[in-house]
Structures are given as C-alpha cells and as structure tokens.
Amino acid sequence: MMSLQLMTYLVVGATFALYIFIAIKARAATTGEFYVAGKGVHPVLNGMATGADWMSAASFISMAGLIAFKGYDASVFLMGWTGGYCLLAMLLAPYLRKYGKFTVPEFIGDRYYSNFARAVAVICLITASLTYVIGQMKGIGVAFSRFLELPYETGLFVGMAIVFIYAVLGGMKGITYTQIAQYCVLIFAYTVPAVFISLQLTGNPIPQLGLGSTMADGNGVFLLDKLDKVLVDLGFNEYTLQKGNTLNIFLYTLSLMIGTAGLPHVITRFFTVPKVKDARSSVGWSLVFIAILYTTAPAVGAMARLNLMETIQPTSGANAGQWLQYEERPQWFKNWEKTGLLKFEDKNGDGKIQYVGGNYLDPSGNKVENEMVKVDRDIMVLANPEIAKLPNWVIALVAAGGIAAALSTAAGLLLAISSAISHDILKGILIPSMTDKSELLAGRIAMAGAIAVAGYFGLHPPGFAAQVVALAFGLAASSIFPALMMGIFVKRVNNIGAVCGMLAGLGITLVYIFWFKGWFFIPGTEMAANTTANHFLGIAPEAFGAVGAMVNFAVAILVSSITPAPPEHIQHLVEDIRVPGTISR
C-alpha cells in the first residue's frame, strides 16, 4: 500500500500543478485584469471563488478546532462569519459595484474628496489584511509541517513560493480561476472525512444530522450528550454549556459580522462581475457555497473532540476507563508530536497519559494534573482523519484541502495589499501620470514585497490561526466598514469626519489589542497575554472591533456636524450611488 507521505506528495503536488497551470493560462495583461479580472466573471463562478477566498485556513483548519475546545462559545464564528455576508448583500456589494472603481480606498478617496482619506483607508486596509494573512501563513506551515514532514519554516516558504507564482503572474484574473479550483479541492477535502466519521460514530452519513443523532453502538445516547458526559467526567466543562459572558459573545459576533462586510479582499470580489445585479447574486451564491462547510464544521469539531478523548481514555471496549500508556500511543499521536504541536509531559512518572481538566479528582480524591501540556487547536481538523483511522487517500486529501484554503485567502489578501500600494498610493496619489504598464509592474513588485512581509510574520504568529484572523476582522470592523457605510448612506459625513472616525476606531482597537495581548510592555500593566480578568467589561480583544466601530461612527458624525458639509456634487454622488441606473463606470 502506498505510504501516507507519498500519497500526500502526489495529491498536494497535483493540486499545485493545477493552480500554476491556471495562473499561466489566465495571466493578467492589463491593470483591469490584474485588479478586477476585467469585470467579466460569471456570478456563480464568482460565488465559488469568493467562497474559496473567504474559507481560509481559519475556516478550514482552525474554526472546527476552536469549536472542538470551546463548544457552544465558538458559535460566534459561525454566526459572525456568515452573518457578515448578509450585510454585504444588502448594504455594500451592489452600491460599491455600481460605483465601479478598482479598490475600496479609491471609493473612500472619491467619496470623501480627499487623497488623505484615501491614504488613511490604505493604512487601515494594510493593517487588517496583513494581520489576516499572518493567520493563513500559520495554517500553511501547520499543514506542510505534518503531512509533508517538513519543518514549519520550510513549509511556510514552500507555500509562499506557490502563492508568489500564481498571484504575481495572474493578478485577480489568475487568482479568481485558481480559487474556483481551490474551492472544489477544499470543500471535497472537508466533507469527505466528515461523512466517514459521522458514519463511524452515529451511522448517519450526513454530518449535520449526525451531530444531533444517537451513537452507532445502539445505546440510545446522543452524541452531544456523550461528549458532555466524557468531558465532565474528566474535569472539563460541558461542551454545550455557555461559558463566556453574554456581552462578549454578542460583541464578538457583531465584530466578526461587520468585519466580514468591511474586509477589502472580500469586497473587491464583487467588483469582478459584469453588472450591479450580478454583485448581489454573487453574494447569494457565496453563501450557498460557504454554507456547505460552515454547517459541517460544528459536527467536525464535536466529533474530533470526542475521538481525541476516546483515544486517550476509552469509554468502551477492553480498556474502558483506563488511561492510555504512553509507549502504546497511536501513530497519529507520534506524528503530531514530531511537529511540536502536540506535547505530553509525564508529571507523575506513571507512564500513562492523563488528559484532564482542572476539576478532575482520581478515585482517591486526589487532584490529578493535566499531562497533555500542548494540544494546538489548529491540528484538530488535520488530525481527525488519522485519529479515526481513515484511509491514507482521505488524509492526503485533507492536507491538500487545508493548504488550498490557506493559499486561496492569502492570494486575495496579498492582492488587496498590492493594489492598495500600486493603484491607490503610487498611481492615485504620488504618480498620477503612471502608465498602465508601469502600474502593472508596480503591482507585481508590491505583491512580492507583501508576500515577504507576511512570511516573516507567519514565522512568529501571535496565536491560533482563527484568533489572529479574528483580530483582523476587528481591525476591519473598526476602520473600513463604518467609512463605507457612512459613505453610501450618510450624505452629511465629510472628509474631516471620515478621517477622524477611521483613525479613532482603528487607534482605540489597536491599543486595546496590544494592551491585553501583551505584545508590548507598558510600565505598571504587567498583564499576561489572553488574560480575561482585566478586560473592560469582559470584552476580549478579538471582540473589541465592534466597540471600535461604534467609536468610528460617533467621532465621524460628531466631527462632521461641527465642520462644513461636503460639496454639493459629493452629496449628489451619494444619492446617485443608491438610485438604480444613474452611474455607469
């Protein structure tokens, strides 16, 4: 039988060859093709490409891992990341497509009649996009380090090289058609193992239904009830119990929603369709394609956690109730130990793996320490097929899917950063006379630079992939989304108000993140990273983007009310954007 490593090399290599082939065939020849794929992408295909652009390493690799360990509280990702598309469909996509420019900062610069506003929008865009792409680089490194048995750093460099080839060559045109292929790879890779595992555990081949089904062993116990019992017996909290504070959960969900609607690489996708009507249609198709993965993720997370617990302390069979001997650990455990993403420490010297929560007491009433000192949440989706002993081809497929998810989103983000530098800063502000040929070259150079910077930060990511991505959403929510909303729906907001609002929203969110993430030292505030005790009203840094957005709205409206109104032609422009058939660009 073909080894897992060889199988993985073949499957991943075949997908890479496909991506590069598409990039060469769809090479961008003009700035229009480089930035918006010539505005000729069919809505259904654009919906599929948007799904791939959207379902990043955070969605494919990390989200189900967070659901596996956080349970109910991780529902914020499902609600926030899908709800944002409803906002996009109703409030932003059709109007921005109608205006018809290449980039989000270009719209902000025109609407607020200010190159300074455009430059501030570029700063906000690069800050959010660069933070987001760090999470993708983490996902690429994790997938490569395990399945191709390469060091994390080497895997990261390989991923950077692949993105460089098809993103720099093809621009938005190449990225779009590559993302369609990547969507097919990642969705197949995500759902096939889920079907197998759902069948194993519940006898139901549909994971979404398997999550609410009884166990396949015929004991009549529901899967979630069994998972709750296993976790409670081992000293963990119930899986289905809400553990976070309600205000934080609400703001976290809101931050992810408006962050989704404010992410430039997502918004730009709706500039690539032929007509305004197609933009709204594209959002609908995106939701359909995204829903396939997002409705599967809760089942994947719950089943992965149950499989992990059952591996270490079986609840049935000859070894029921006994801790697993370390020397008898399964092969998947050894494989992930090599990556450093799974670590065991025999604290009591008994040779057994005690994986327990903080409330666990042994039969004698003694507290037992947790000896699984590290279980990186980003490994759960990738390790799940191995834990469930699925065939090698399924495991290899999951590796290809995880890498496809990370690469597809990384490419979209890097293009957003590249276009902001080449089109908005160089062409739009510094060198207006730049030719299309020079702008295209500048865009490619900017993208190469963005890949290098993203790779550098990817070597030292500040958290789990989904955590880092959540911070990016907060930054987009606090800076770009309010400026776009007010630009479309509030005529009275002027350039001074918009700039002050963006800077205030972004500034307060960055300070809050840095303060509580512990990424820099402020004398007298020695706070450990991720400490919740001192959070303002219990609001996590990942959830603070919603507060930043409120600050942005408030500052922009207040400053605009005490400064001169926008020129008459700008107010007419705002009205025209919202009226069908009045602008054609």
C-alpha positions as CSV (number, residue, x, y, z in Angstrom):
1,M,0.0,0.0,0.0
2,M,1.2,3.5,-0.8
3,S,2.6,5.3,2.2
4,L,0.8,8.4,3.6
5,Q,3.7,10.7,2.8
6,L,4.0,9.6,-0.8
7,M,0.2,9.8,-1.2
8,T,0.3,13.3,0.2
9,Y,3.1,14.4,-2.0
10,L,1.2,13.2,-5.0
11,V,-2.2,14.7,-4.1
12,V,-0.7,18.1,-3.0
13,G,1.7,18.2,-5.9
14,A,-1.2,17.6,-8.4
15,T,-3.2,20.4,-6.9
16,F,-0.1,22.8,-7.1
17,A,0.4,21.9,-10.7
18,L,-3.2,22.7,-11.4
19,Y,-3.0,26.1,-9.7
20,I,0.1,27.1,-11.6
21,F,-1.3,25.9,-14.9
22,I,-4.4,28.0,-14.4
23,A,-2.3,31.0,-13.4
24,I,-0.3,30.7,-16.6
25,K,-3.4,30.4,-18.7
26,A,-5.1,33.3,-17.0
27,R,-2.1,35.6,-16.9
28,A,-3.2,39.3,-16.4
29,A,-2.2,41.5,-19.3
30,T,-3.9,44.8,-18.2
31,T,-4.5,46.6,-14.9
32,G,-8.2,45.8,-15.2
33,E,-7.4,42.1,-15.4
34,F,-4.9,42.4,-12.6
35,Y,-7.2,44.2,-10.1
36,V,-10.7,43.1,-11.0
37,A,-10.3,40.2,-13.6
38,G,-11.6,42.5,-16.3
39,K,-15.1,42.6,-14.6
40,G,-16.1,39.6,-16.6
41,V,-16.6,36.8,-14.0
42,H,-19.9,34.9,-14.0
43,P,-21.8,35.3,-10.7
44,V,-21.9,31.6,-9.9
45,L,-18.2,31.2,-10.6
46,N,-17.5,34.4,-8.6
47,G,-19.5,33.0,-5.8
48,M,-17.4,29.9,-5.8
49,A,-14.2,31.9,-6.0
50,T,-15.4,34.1,-3.1
51,G,-16.2,31.0,-1.1
52,A,-12.6,29.9,-1.5
53,D,-11.3,33.4,-0.8
54,W,-13.4,33.5,2.3
55,M,-12.9,30.0,3.7
56,S,-9.3,30.5,4.8
57,A,-7.1,28.4,7.0
58,A,-9.1,29.9,9.8
59,S,-12.3,28.3,8.5
60,F,-10.8,25.1,7.2
61,I,-8.2,24.3,9.8
62,S,-8.8,26.4,12.9
63,M,-12.6,27.0,13.2
64,A,-13.5,23.4,13.9
65,G,-10.6,23.2,16.3
66,L,-11.9,26.2,18.2
67,I,-15.4,24.6,18.2
68,A,-13.9,21.3,19.4
69,F,-12.4,23.0,22.5
70,K,-14.7,25.9,23.2
71,G,-18.0,24.2,22.3
72,Y,-21.0,26.5,22.5
73,D,-19.0,29.7,22.8
74,A,-17.3,29.1,19.4
75,S,-20.7,29.5,17.7
76,V,-19.7,33.2,17.4
77,F,-17.6,32.2,14.4
78,L,-20.5,30.5,12.6
79,M,-22.9,33.4,13.2
80,G,-20.5,36.2,12.7
81,W,-18.7,35.0,9.6
82,T,-21.9,34.0,7.8
83,G,-24.0,36.9,9.0
84,G,-21.5,39.3,7.5
85,Y,-22.4,38.2,4.1
86,C,-26.0,39.2,4.6
87,L,-24.7,42.7,5.5
88,L,-22.6,42.7,2.3
89,A,-25.5,41.6,0.1
90,M,-27.9,44.3,1.5
91,L,-25.7,47.2,2.4
92,L,-22.4,47.3,0.4
93,A,-21.8,45.0,-2.5
94,P,-24.3,46.3,-5.1
95,Y,-23.6,50.0,-4.3
96,L,-19.8,49.6,-4.5
97,R,-20.0,47.6,-7.7
98,K,-22.3,50.3,-9.1
99,Y,-19.7,52.9,-8.4
100,G,-17.3,50.7,-10.5
101,K,-13.8,51.5,-9.3
102,F,-10.9,49.1,-8.6
103,T,-10.4,49.3,-4.9
104,V,-12.0,50.2,-1.6
105,P,-9.6,53.1,-0.8
106,E,-10.3,54.5,-4.2
107,F,-14.1,54.7,-3.4
108,I,-13.3,56.3,0.0
109,G,-10.9,58.8,-1.6
110,D,-13.5,59.8,-4.2
111,R,-16.5,59.9,-1.7
112,Y,-14.6,61.9,0.9
113,Y,-12.9,64.0,-1.8
114,S,-9.5,63.6,-0.2
115,N,-6.3,61.9,-1.0
116,F,-5.5,61.9,2.7
117,A,-8.7,59.9,3.4
118,R,-7.6,57.5,0.6
119,A,-4.2,57.2,2.3
120,V,-5.8,56.5,5.7
121,A,-8.0,53.9,4.1
122,V,-4.9,52.2,2.7
123,I,-3.3,52.2,6.2
124,C,-6.5,50.6,7.6
125,L,-6.6,48.1,4.7
126,I,-2.9,47.0,5.0
127,T,-3.2,46.7,8.8
128,A,-6.3,44.4,8.7
129,S,-5.1,42.5,5.6
130,L,-1.6,41.9,6.9
131,T,-3.0,40.7,10.2
132,Y,-5.3,38.3,8.4
133,V,-2.6,36.9,6.1
134,I,-0.5,36.0,9.1
135,G,-3.2,33.5,10.1
136,Q,-3.1,32.0,6.6
137,M,0.7,31.6,6.8
138,K,0.3,29.8,10.1
139,G,-2.2,27.4,8.5
140,I,0.2,26.7,5.6
141,G,3.1,26.0,8.0
142,V,1.0,23.6,10.1
143,A,-0.3,21.6,7.1
144,F,3.1,21.3,5.5
145,S,5.0,20.5,8.7
146,R,2.8,17.5,9.4
147,F,1.8,16.0,6.1
148,L,5.0,16.6,4.1
149,E,7.1,16.0,7.2
150,L,8.9,19.3,6.7
151,P,9.9,21.8,9.3
152,Y,7.2,24.5,9.9
153,E,9.5,27.2,8.4
154,T,10.2,25.1,5.3
155,G,6.5,24.5,4.8
156,L,5.9,28.2,5.1
157,F,8.5,29.1,2.4
158,V,7.1,26.5,0.0
159,G,3.6,28.0,0.4
160,M,4.9,31.5,-0.1
161,A,6.6,30.4,-3.3
162,I,3.4,28.8,-4.7
163,V,1.4,32.0,-3.9
164,F,4.1,34.1,-5.5
165,I,3.9,32.2,-8.8
166,Y,0.1,32.3,-9.3
167,A,-0.8,35.6,-7.6
168,V,2.0,37.7,-9.1
169,L,1.5,36.2,-12.6
170,G,-2.2,36.2,-12.8
171,G,-3.4,39.0,-10.5
172,M,-7.2,38.9,-9.8
173,K,-7.9,37.1,-13.1
174,G,-5.5,34.3,-12.3
175,I,-6.4,34.2,-8.6
176,T,-10.2,34.0,-9.4
177,Y,-9.9,31.0,-11.6
178,T,-7.4,29.4,-9.3
179,Q,-9.7,29.9,-6.4
180,I,-12.5,28.1,-8.2
181,A,-10.3,25.0,-8.4
182,Q,-9.2,25.6,-4.8
183,Y,-12.9,25.7,-3.7
184,C,-13.5,22.3,-5.3
185,V,-10.5,20.8,-3.6
186,L,-11.1,22.3,-0.1
187,I,-14.9,21.5,0.1
188,F,-14.3,17.9,-1.1
189,A,-11.5,17.6,1.4
190,Y,-13.6,18.9,4.3
191,T,-16.8,17.0,3.7
192,V,-15.5,13.5,2.7
193,P,-13.8,12.8,6.1
194,A,-16.8,14.3,7.9
195,V,-19.1,11.8,6.1
196,F,-16.8,8.9,7.1
197,I,-16.5,9.9,10.7
198,S,-20.2,10.7,11.1
199,L,-20.9,7.2,9.7
200,Q,-18.5,5.7,12.2
201,L,-19.8,7.4,15.2
202,T,-23.6,7.7,14.5
203,G,-24.3,5.6,11.5
204,N,-25.6,8.8,9.7
205,P,-23.7,9.8,6.6
206,I,-24.8,13.4,6.8
207,P,-22.6,15.2,9.4
208,Q,-25.1,18.0,10.0
209,L,-27.6,15.3,11.1
210,G,-25.1,13.1,12.7
211,L,-24.3,15.9,15.3
212,G,-27.8,15.5,16.6
213,S,-28.1,11.7,16.3
214,T,-27.6,8.9,18.7
215,M,-24.4,6.9,18.8
216,A,-24.0,4.0,16.4
217,D,-23.3,1.4,19.2
218,G,-27.1,1.3,19.9
219,N,-27.1,2.5,23.5
220,G,-29.5,5.3,22.6
221,V,-27.2,8.1,23.9
222,F,-27.0,11.2,21.7
223,L,-23.5,12.2,20.5
224,L,-23.6,15.6,22.2
225,D,-24.8,14.0,25.5
226,K,-22.0,11.5,25.4
227,L,-19.4,14.2,24.7
228,D,-20.8,16.3,27.6
229,K,-20.5,13.3,30.0
230,V,-17.0,12.3,28.8
231,L,-15.7,15.9,29.4
232,V,-17.4,16.4,32.8
233,D,-16.1,13.0,34.0
234,L,-12.6,14.2,33.2
235,G,-12.9,17.5,34.9
236,F,-13.7,19.7,31.9
237,N,-16.8,22.0,31.4
238,E,-19.8,20.7,29.5
239,Y,-19.3,21.0,25.7
240,T,-22.8,22.5,25.2
241,L,-22.6,25.0,28.1
242,Q,-22.2,28.7,27.5
243,K,-19.0,29.7,29.4
244,G,-18.3,33.2,28.2
245,N,-20.1,36.4,29.2
246,T,-23.1,37.3,27.1
247,L,-21.9,40.8,26.3
248,N,-18.6,39.5,25.0
249,I,-20.3,36.8,22.8
250,F,-22.6,39.5,21.3
251,L,-19.8,41.9,20.6
252,Y,-17.6,39.1,19.2
253,T,-20.4,38.1,16.8
254,L,-21.0,41.7,15.8
255,S,-17.3,42.4,15.3
256,L,-17.0,39.3,13.0
257,M,-20.1,40.3,11.1
258,I,-19.2,43.9,10.3
259,G,-15.5,42.9,9.9
260,T,-16.7,40.5,7.2
261,A,-18.5,43.3,5.4
262,G,-15.5,45.5,5.7
263,L,-12.7,43.3,4.5
264,P,-11.3,44.7,1.3
265,H,-10.3,41.4,-0.3
266,V,-13.9,40.2,0.1
267,I,-15.5,43.4,-1.2
268,T,-13.1,43.5,-4.2
269,R,-14.5,40.2,-5.3
270,F,-17.8,41.9,-6.1
271,F,-16.0,44.4,-8.4
272,T,-15.2,41.5,-10.8
273,V,-18.8,40.8,-12.0
274,P,-20.3,42.4,-15.2
275,K,-23.3,44.1,-13.6
276,V,-24.7,45.5,-10.3
277,K,-27.3,42.8,-10.2
278,D,-24.6,40.2,-10.5
279,A,-22.9,41.6,-7.4
280,R,-26.0,40.8,-5.3
281,S,-26.4,37.4,-7.0
282,S,-22.7,36.7,-6.3
283,V,-23.2,37.2,-2.6
284,G,-26.1,34.7,-2.6
285,W,-24.1,32.1,-4.4
286,S,-21.2,32.7,-2.0
287,L,-23.4,32.0,1.0
288,V,-24.6,28.7,-0.6
289,F,-21.0,27.6,-1.2
290,I,-19.8,28.7,2.2
291,A,-22.8,27.1,4.0
292,I,-21.7,23.6,2.9
293,L,-18.5,24.0,5.0
294,Y,-20.0,26.1,7.8
295,T,-22.9,23.7,8.5
296,T,-20.4,20.8,8.6
297,A,-17.9,22.5,11.0
298,P,-19.9,22.0,14.2
299,A,-20.1,18.3,13.5
300,V,-16.4,18.1,12.7
301,G,-15.5,19.9,15.9
302,A,-17.6,17.8,18.2
303,M,-16.6,14.5,16.6
304,A,-12.9,15.5,16.6
305,R,-13.1,16.3,20.4
306,L,-14.9,13.0,21.2
307,N,-12.4,11.0,19.1
308,L,-9.5,12.7,20.9
309,M,-10.8,12.0,24.3
310,E,-11.8,8.4,23.4
311,T,-8.2,7.7,22.1
312,I,-6.6,8.7,25.4
313,Q,-9.2,7.2,27.8
314,P,-11.6,4.8,26.1
315,T,-15.2,4.6,27.5
316,S,-15.9,1.3,25.9
317,G,-14.1,-1.9,24.9
318,A,-11.4,-3.9,26.9
319,N,-9.6,-0.8,28.0
320,A,-12.7,1.2,29.1
321,G,-11.9,3.7,31.9
322,Q,-8.1,3.2,31.7
323,W,-5.6,5.8,30.8
324,L,-3.5,5.1,27.7
325,Q,0.1,4.0,28.3
326,Y,2.5,6.5,26.7
327,E,4.5,3.8,24.9
328,E,1.3,2.4,23.4
329,R,0.2,5.8,22.0
330,P,-1.1,5.5,18.4
331,Q,0.8,6.5,15.3
332,W,-1.2,9.7,14.8
333,F,0.0,10.9,18.3
334,K,3.6,10.2,17.4
335,N,3.2,12.0,14.1
336,W,1.9,15.2,15.6
337,E,4.4,15.1,18.4
338,K,7.2,15.5,15.8
339,T,5.7,18.8,14.7
340,G,5.8,20.2,18.3
341,L,2.1,21.0,18.1
342,L,1.2,18.1,20.5
343,K,3.2,17.7,23.7
344,F,3.0,15.2,26.6
345,E,4.8,15.5,29.9
346,D,4.7,12.6,32.4
347,K,4.3,14.7,35.5
348,N,3.7,11.8,38.0
349,G,6.0,9.3,36.4
350,D,3.4,6.5,35.9
351,G,3.9,6.2,32.1
352,K,0.2,7.0,31.5
353,I,-1.3,9.9,29.6
354,Q,-3.6,11.8,32.0
355,Y,-5.6,14.3,29.9
356,V,-7.9,16.0,32.4
357,G,-9.5,19.3,33.2
358,G,-8.8,21.5,36.2
359,N,-11.6,19.9,38.3
360,Y,-10.6,16.3,37.9
361,L,-10.1,14.1,41.1
362,D,-9.0,10.5,41.0
363,P,-11.0,7.8,42.8
364,S,-9.0,8.5,46.0
365,G,-10.0,12.2,45.9
366,N,-6.5,13.4,44.8
367,K,-6.2,16.1,42.2
368,V,-4.6,14.9,39.0
369,E,-2.6,17.3,36.8
370,N,-3.2,17.5,33.0
371,E,-0.2,15.9,31.3
372,M,-1.2,17.0,27.8
373,V,0.7,20.2,28.1
374,K,0.0,21.3,24.5
375,V,-2.8,20.4,22.1
376,D,-2.7,23.0,19.4
377,R,-6.2,23.7,18.3
378,D,-5.1,24.1,14.7
379,I,-4.3,20.4,14.4
380,M,-7.8,19.0,15.1
381,V,-9.2,19.0,11.6
382,L,-6.0,17.7,10.1
383,A,-5.5,15.1,12.8
384,N,-9.2,13.9,12.9
385,P,-9.0,11.5,9.9
386,E,-5.8,9.9,11.4
387,I,-7.5,9.6,14.8
388,A,-10.5,8.0,13.1
389,K,-8.1,5.6,11.1
390,L,-9.5,6.7,7.8
391,P,-7.7,5.6,4.5
392,N,-4.4,7.4,3.5
393,W,-6.1,9.0,0.5
394,V,-8.6,10.7,2.7
395,I,-5.8,12.1,5.0
396,A,-3.8,13.3,2.0
397,L,-7.0,15.0,0.6
398,V,-7.4,16.8,3.9
399,A,-3.8,18.1,3.7
400,A,-4.4,19.3,0.2
401,G,-7.7,21.0,1.3
402,G,-6.1,22.8,4.2
403,I,-3.3,24.1,2.0
404,A,-5.8,25.2,-0.7
405,A,-7.8,27.1,1.9
406,A,-4.8,28.9,3.2
407,L,-3.4,29.7,-0.2
408,S,-6.7,30.9,-1.7
409,T,-7.3,33.5,1.0
410,A,-3.6,34.5,1.2
411,A,-3.7,35.3,-2.5
412,G,-6.8,37.5,-2.2
413,L,-5.3,39.4,0.8
414,L,-2.0,39.9,-0.9
415,L,-3.7,41.3,-4.0
416,A,-5.7,43.7,-1.8
417,I,-2.4,44.9,-0.2
418,S,-0.7,45.1,-3.6
419,S,-3.5,47.1,-5.3
420,A,-3.6,49.5,-2.3
421,I,0.1,50.3,-2.8
422,S,0.3,50.4,-6.6
423,H,-3.2,51.7,-7.5
424,D,-4.1,53.9,-4.5
425,I,-0.7,55.2,-3.3
426,L,1.5,55.2,-6.4
427,K,-1.0,55.8,-9.2
428,G,-3.7,57.6,-7.2
429,I,-1.6,59.9,-5.0
430,L,2.1,60.0,-5.8
431,I,2.5,59.4,-9.6
432,P,-0.9,60.1,-11.3
433,S,0.8,60.0,-14.7
434,M,2.0,56.4,-14.3
435,T,1.2,54.3,-17.3
436,D,-0.8,51.1,-17.1
437,K,2.3,49.0,-17.9
438,S,4.3,50.7,-15.0
439,E,1.3,50.3,-12.7
440,L,1.1,46.6,-13.5
441,L,4.8,46.1,-12.8
442,A,4.5,48.1,-9.5
443,G,1.5,45.9,-8.5
444,R,3.6,42.8,-9.0
445,I,6.5,44.2,-7.1
446,A,4.2,45.3,-4.3
447,M,2.7,41.8,-4.1
448,A,6.1,40.2,-3.9
449,G,7.0,42.5,-1.1
450,A,3.8,41.8,0.7
451,I,4.4,38.0,0.4
452,A,7.9,38.5,2.0
453,V,6.5,40.6,4.9
454,A,3.6,38.2,5.5
455,G,6.0,35.2,5.5
456,Y,8.2,36.9,8.1
457,F,5.3,37.5,10.5
458,G,4.0,34.0,9.7
459,L,7.2,32.6,11.3
460,H,6.2,34.2,14.6
461,P,2.3,34.2,14.7
462,P,0.7,35.7,17.8
463,G,-1.9,33.0,18.2
464,F,-4.0,30.3,16.7
465,A,-5.0,30.9,13.1
466,A,-8.6,31.8,13.9
467,Q,-7.5,34.0,16.8
468,V,-5.2,36.1,14.5
469,V,-7.9,36.3,11.9
470,A,-10.5,37.4,14.5
471,L,-8.1,40.3,15.3
472,A,-8.0,41.2,11.6
473,F,-11.8,41.3,11.5
474,G,-11.8,43.6,14.5
475,L,-9.5,46.0,12.7
476,A,-11.6,46.0,9.5
477,A,-14.8,46.4,11.6
478,S,-13.4,49.4,13.4
479,S,-12.0,51.3,10.5
480,I,-13.2,50.4,7.0
481,F,-16.8,49.3,7.5
482,P,-18.1,52.5,9.1
483,A,-16.4,54.6,6.4
484,L,-18.1,52.6,3.7
485,M,-21.5,52.6,5.4
486,M,-21.5,56.4,6.0
487,G,-20.1,57.0,2.5
488,I,-23.1,55.3,1.0
489,F,-25.9,56.2,3.4
490,V,-25.0,59.5,5.2
491,K,-24.6,62.5,2.9
492,R,-23.5,64.8,5.7
493,V,-20.3,63.0,6.7
494,N,-17.4,64.9,5.3
495,N,-13.7,64.2,4.7
496,I,-12.6,65.5,8.1
497,G,-15.2,63.4,9.9
498,A,-14.4,60.3,8.0
499,V,-10.6,60.5,8.6
500,C,-11.1,61.3,12.3
501,G,-13.5,58.4,12.6
502,M,-11.2,55.9,10.8
503,L,-8.2,56.9,12.9
504,A,-10.2,56.9,16.2
505,G,-11.8,53.5,15.5
506,L,-8.5,51.9,14.3
507,G,-6.5,53.5,17.1
508,I,-8.6,52.5,20.0
509,T,-8.9,49.0,18.7
510,L,-5.2,48.6,18.2
511,V,-4.4,50.0,21.7
512,Y,-6.9,47.6,23.3
513,I,-5.4,44.6,21.3
514,F,-1.8,45.5,22.2
515,W,-2.7,46.2,25.8
516,F,-4.4,42.9,26.5
517,K,-2.5,40.7,24.2
518,G,0.7,41.6,25.9
519,W,2.6,42.3,22.7
520,F,4.3,45.3,24.2
521,F,5.2,46.5,27.7
522,I,3.6,49.4,29.4
523,P,5.0,50.1,32.9
524,G,2.6,49.1,35.6
525,T,0.4,46.9,33.3
526,E,2.1,43.6,33.6
527,M,-0.7,41.5,32.0
528,A,-0.3,38.0,30.6
529,A,-1.5,37.5,27.1
530,N,-5.1,36.5,26.8
531,T,-5.8,37.3,30.5
532,T,-9.6,37.9,30.8
533,A,-9.6,39.3,34.4
534,N,-8.8,42.8,33.4
535,H,-10.7,43.1,30.2
536,F,-13.0,46.1,30.0
537,L,-16.5,44.7,30.9
538,G,-15.1,41.3,30.0
539,I,-14.7,42.2,26.3
540,A,-12.0,40.1,24.6
541,P,-9.5,41.8,22.2
542,E,-11.0,39.8,19.4
543,A,-14.4,41.2,20.1
544,F,-13.4,44.9,20.6
545,G,-13.7,45.7,16.9
546,A,-17.4,46.3,17.4
547,V,-16.7,48.9,20.1
548,G,-14.1,50.5,17.7
549,A,-16.7,50.7,15.0
550,M,-19.1,52.5,17.4
551,V,-16.3,54.9,18.2
552,N,-15.7,55.4,14.5
553,F,-19.4,56.2,13.7
554,A,-19.7,58.5,16.7
555,V,-16.5,60.5,16.0
556,A,-17.2,60.8,12.3
557,I,-20.8,62.0,12.8
558,L,-19.8,64.4,15.6
559,V,-16.8,66.0,13.7
560,S,-18.9,66.3,10.5
561,S,-21.7,68.0,12.4
562,I,-19.3,70.8,13.5
563,T,-17.4,71.2,10.2
564,P,-18.5,72.3,6.7
565,A,-20.8,69.9,4.8
566,P,-19.5,68.0,1.8
567,P,-19.6,69.9,-1.6
568,E,-22.9,69.7,-3.5
569,H,-21.5,67.4,-6.1
570,I,-20.4,64.8,-3.5
571,Q,-23.9,64.8,-1.9
572,H,-25.4,64.2,-5.4
573,L,-22.8,61.4,-5.8
574,V,-24.1,59.7,-2.7
575,E,-27.7,60.0,-3.9
576,D,-26.7,58.6,-7.3
577,I,-25.0,55.6,-5.9
578,R,-28.2,54.5,-4.2
579,V,-30.5,55.2,-7.2
580,P,-30.7,52.5,-9.9
581,G,-29.2,53.3,-13.3
582,T,-27.6,56.7,-12.6
583,I,-23.9,55.7,-12.6
584,S,-22.1,53.7,-15.1
585,R,-18.4,53.3,-14.7
